[in-house]
Protein backbone atom coordinates (compact mmCIF):
# COMPACT_ATOMS: atom_id res chain seq x y z
CA UNK A 1 0.00 0.00 0.00
CA UNK A 2 1.40 3.40 -1.00
CA UNK A 3 2.37 5.75 1.80
CA UNK A 4 1.14 9.33 1.80
CA UNK A 5 3.61 12.13 1.26
CA UNK A 6 3.06 13.60 4.71
CA UNK A 7 3.63 10.23 6.40
CA UNK A 8 6.79 9.55 4.35
CA UNK A 9 8.09 13.06 5.07
CA UNK A 10 7.40 12.70 8.77
CA UNK A 11 9.13 9.31 8.93
CA UNK A 12 12.15 10.61 7.00
CA UNK A 13 12.40 13.69 9.21
CA UNK A 14 12.20 11.61 12.39
CA UNK A 15 14.82 9.17 11.12
CA UNK A 16 17.18 11.96 10.00
CA UNK A 17 16.86 13.76 13.33
CA UNK A 18 17.64 10.57 15.26
CA UNK A 19 20.66 9.93 13.02
CA UNK A 20 21.99 13.45 13.54
CA UNK A 21 21.61 13.13 17.30
CA UNK A 22 23.42 9.78 17.29
CA UNK A 23 26.35 11.12 15.27
CA UNK A 24 26.63 14.34 17.29
CA UNK A 25 26.45 12.42 20.56
CA UNK A 26 29.25 10.07 19.53
CA UNK A 27 31.43 12.92 18.25
CA UNK A 28 30.98 14.86 21.48
CA UNK A 29 31.63 11.80 23.65
CA UNK A 30 34.92 10.96 21.93
CA UNK A 31 36.07 14.57 21.50
CA UNK A 32 35.47 15.43 25.14
CA UNK A 33 36.96 12.11 26.23
CA UNK A 34 40.12 12.73 24.23
CA UNK A 35 40.42 16.26 25.61
CA UNK A 36 39.77 15.29 29.24
CA UNK A 37 42.20 12.39 29.20
CA UNK A 38 44.95 14.59 27.68
CA UNK A 39 46.18 11.72 25.56
CA UNK A 40 49.44 11.79 23.60
CA UNK A 41 48.95 12.56 19.87
CA UNK A 42 48.97 8.92 18.74
CA UNK A 43 46.32 7.81 21.22
CA UNK A 44 44.30 10.99 20.73
CA UNK A 45 44.18 10.36 16.97
CA UNK A 46 43.13 6.75 17.46
CA UNK A 47 40.42 7.88 19.84
CA UNK A 48 39.19 10.86 17.82
CA UNK A 49 40.60 11.89 14.44
CA UNK A 50 40.40 15.68 14.60
CA UNK A 51 42.03 15.82 18.03
CA UNK A 52 44.93 13.71 16.76
CA UNK A 53 45.37 15.70 13.55
CA UNK A 54 45.34 18.98 15.48
CA UNK A 55 47.99 17.71 17.89
CA UNK A 56 50.70 16.71 15.39
CA UNK A 57 52.55 17.93 12.32
CA UNK A 58 53.92 14.51 11.32
CA UNK A 59 52.51 13.76 7.82
CA UNK A 60 52.48 9.99 8.42
CA UNK A 61 50.47 10.35 11.62
CA UNK A 62 48.08 12.76 9.92
CA UNK A 63 47.67 10.28 7.05
CA UNK A 64 47.00 7.46 9.52
CA UNK A 65 44.46 9.47 11.51
CA UNK A 66 42.54 10.63 8.45
CA UNK A 67 42.37 7.22 6.77
CA UNK A 68 41.63 5.37 10.01
CA UNK A 69 39.13 7.96 11.16
CA UNK A 70 39.40 7.13 14.85
CA UNK A 71 37.16 5.10 17.09
CA UNK A 72 34.64 7.93 16.95
CA UNK A 73 34.08 7.48 13.21
CA UNK A 74 34.08 3.68 13.56
CA UNK A 75 31.32 3.88 16.16
CA UNK A 76 29.33 6.29 13.99
CA UNK A 77 29.57 3.90 11.06
CA UNK A 78 28.59 0.93 13.21
CA UNK A 79 25.29 2.61 14.07
CA UNK A 80 24.34 2.69 10.42
CA UNK A 81 25.79 -0.75 9.56
CA UNK A 82 24.07 -2.76 12.30
CA UNK A 83 21.74 -4.41 9.82
CA UNK A 84 24.66 -5.77 7.76
CA UNK A 85 25.90 -7.99 10.61
CA UNK A 86 29.55 -7.02 10.21
CA UNK A 87 31.57 -7.71 13.33
CA UNK A 88 33.10 -4.58 14.82
CA UNK A 89 36.52 -6.23 15.28
CA UNK A 90 36.61 -7.28 11.62
CA UNK A 91 35.58 -3.81 10.52
CA UNK A 92 38.22 -2.23 12.75
CA UNK A 93 40.90 -4.55 11.37
CA UNK A 94 40.02 -3.44 7.82
CA UNK A 95 40.19 0.23 8.83
CA UNK A 96 43.59 -0.24 10.47
CA UNK A 97 44.87 -2.14 7.42
CA UNK A 98 43.63 0.65 5.17
CA UNK A 99 45.40 3.26 7.31
CA UNK A 100 48.68 1.31 7.31
CA UNK A 101 48.57 0.86 3.52
CA UNK A 102 47.84 4.57 3.05
CA UNK A 103 50.85 5.42 5.24
CA UNK A 104 53.00 3.06 3.18
CA UNK A 105 51.92 4.76 -0.04
CA UNK A 106 52.59 8.17 1.46
CA UNK A 107 56.06 7.01 2.53
CA UNK A 108 56.81 5.89 -1.02
CA UNK A 109 55.54 9.19 -2.37
CA UNK A 110 57.61 11.23 0.08
CA UNK A 111 60.77 9.20 -0.65
CA UNK A 112 60.60 9.32 -4.43
CA UNK A 113 58.51 12.31 -5.45
CA UNK A 114 59.24 14.91 -2.82
MARVO-431987 format. One line per field, with one value per residue (C-alpha): residue in one letter; chain; x, z, y. Coordinates in Angstrom, 2 decimals. Each point is the difference from the previous one (the first is absolute). Last residue first. Example, Ala and Ser with C-alpha at 12.3 -4.5 7.8 and 13.67 -1.06 7.14 Angstrom:
residues 2
code: c(S A) $
unit: c(A A) $
u: c(13.67 -1.37) $
w: c(7.14 0.66) $
v: c(-1.06 -3.44) $
//
This chain:
residues 114
code: c(X X X X X X X X X X X X X X X X X X X X X X X X X X X X X X X X X X X X X X X X X X X X X X X X X X X X X X X X X X X X X X X X X X X X X X X X X X X X X X X X X X X X X X X X X X X X X X X X X X X X X X X X X X X X X X X X X X) $
unit: c(A A A A A A A A A A A A A A A A A A A A A A A A A A A A A A A A A A A A A A A A A A A A A A A A A A A A A A A A A A A A A A A A A A A A A A A A A A A A A A A A A A A A A A A A A A A A A A A A A A A A A A A A A A A A A A A A A A) $
u: c(59.24 -0.73 2.09 0.17 -3.16 -2.07 1.27 -0.75 -3.47 -0.67 1.08 -2.15 -3.01 0.73 0.11 -3.28 -1.77 1.24 -1.28 -3.40 -0.17 0.88 -2.68 -2.64 1.03 -0.09 -3.42 -1.53 -2.02 -3.65 -1.24 -2.92 2.33 1.72 -1.45 0.95 3.30 0.98 -0.24 1.99 2.76 0.00 0.56 2.52 2.24 -0.27 2.50 0.74 0.17 1.92 2.54 0.67 0.41 2.39 2.01 0.03 1.41 -1.37 -1.85 -2.71 -2.65 0.03 -0.44 -2.90 -1.63 0.20 -1.41 1.23 2.71 1.05 0.12 2.02 2.65 -0.02 0.49 -3.26 -1.23 -2.75 -2.43 0.65 -0.30 -3.16 -1.49 0.60 -1.15 -3.29 -0.65 0.45 -2.18 -2.80 0.18 -0.28 -2.93 -1.81 0.38 -1.33 -3.02 -0.78 0.32 -2.36 -2.62 0.20 -0.25 -3.02 -1.73 0.69 -1.30 -3.16 -0.57 0.55 -2.47 1.23 -0.97 -1.40) $
w: c(-2.82 -2.63 1.02 3.78 0.73 -2.45 1.35 3.55 -1.07 -1.50 3.22 2.06 -2.19 0.47 3.79 0.00 -2.14 2.25 3.05 -1.64 -1.01 3.55 1.38 -2.23 1.10 3.66 -0.46 -1.49 -3.12 0.40 -2.85 2.06 2.48 -2.74 0.86 3.65 -0.86 -2.15 2.93 2.17 -2.60 -0.35 3.74 0.14 -2.24 -3.69 -1.15 -3.24 1.68 3.06 -1.99 -2.47 2.87 1.70 -3.20 -0.60 3.50 1.00 3.07 2.50 -2.41 -1.93 3.21 1.27 -3.43 -0.16 3.38 2.02 -2.38 -0.49 3.76 0.49 -2.48 1.13 3.73 1.96 2.12 1.52 0.04 -3.63 -1.38 2.00 -1.09 -3.64 0.43 1.72 -2.17 -3.23 1.28 1.03 -3.27 -2.02 2.02 0.01 -3.76 -0.52 2.24 -1.93 -3.33 1.12 1.27 -3.18 -2.21 1.93 -0.16 -3.70 -0.72 2.05 -1.69 -3.45 0.54 0.00 -2.80 1.00) $
v: c(14.91 -2.60 -2.99 -0.12 2.03 -2.04 -3.30 1.12 1.16 -3.41 -1.70 2.36 -0.85 -3.71 0.45 1.95 -2.61 -2.79 1.90 0.47 -3.67 -1.11 2.32 -1.58 -3.47 1.05 1.65 -3.13 0.69 -0.97 2.22 1.36 1.65 2.01 3.44 -0.08 -1.68 2.97 2.39 -2.41 -0.20 3.80 0.45 -2.83 2.03 0.83 -2.59 1.85 3.41 -1.16 -2.01 2.82 2.48 -2.41 -0.36 3.77 0.75 3.42 -1.22 1.00 1.27 -3.28 -1.99 2.11 -0.14 -3.79 -1.03 -2.98 -1.13 3.61 0.63 -3.18 1.11 3.64 -0.77 -0.07 2.87 -2.20 2.90 0.97 -3.53 -0.62 3.32 -0.86 -3.61 0.84 3.06 -1.94 -2.85 2.35 1.92 -3.22 -1.34 3.35 0.32 -3.52 0.64 3.19 -1.80 -2.79 2.44 2.08 -3.08 -1.30 3.39 0.36 -3.51 0.68 3.37 -1.47 -2.80 -3.58 -2.35 -3.40) $
//
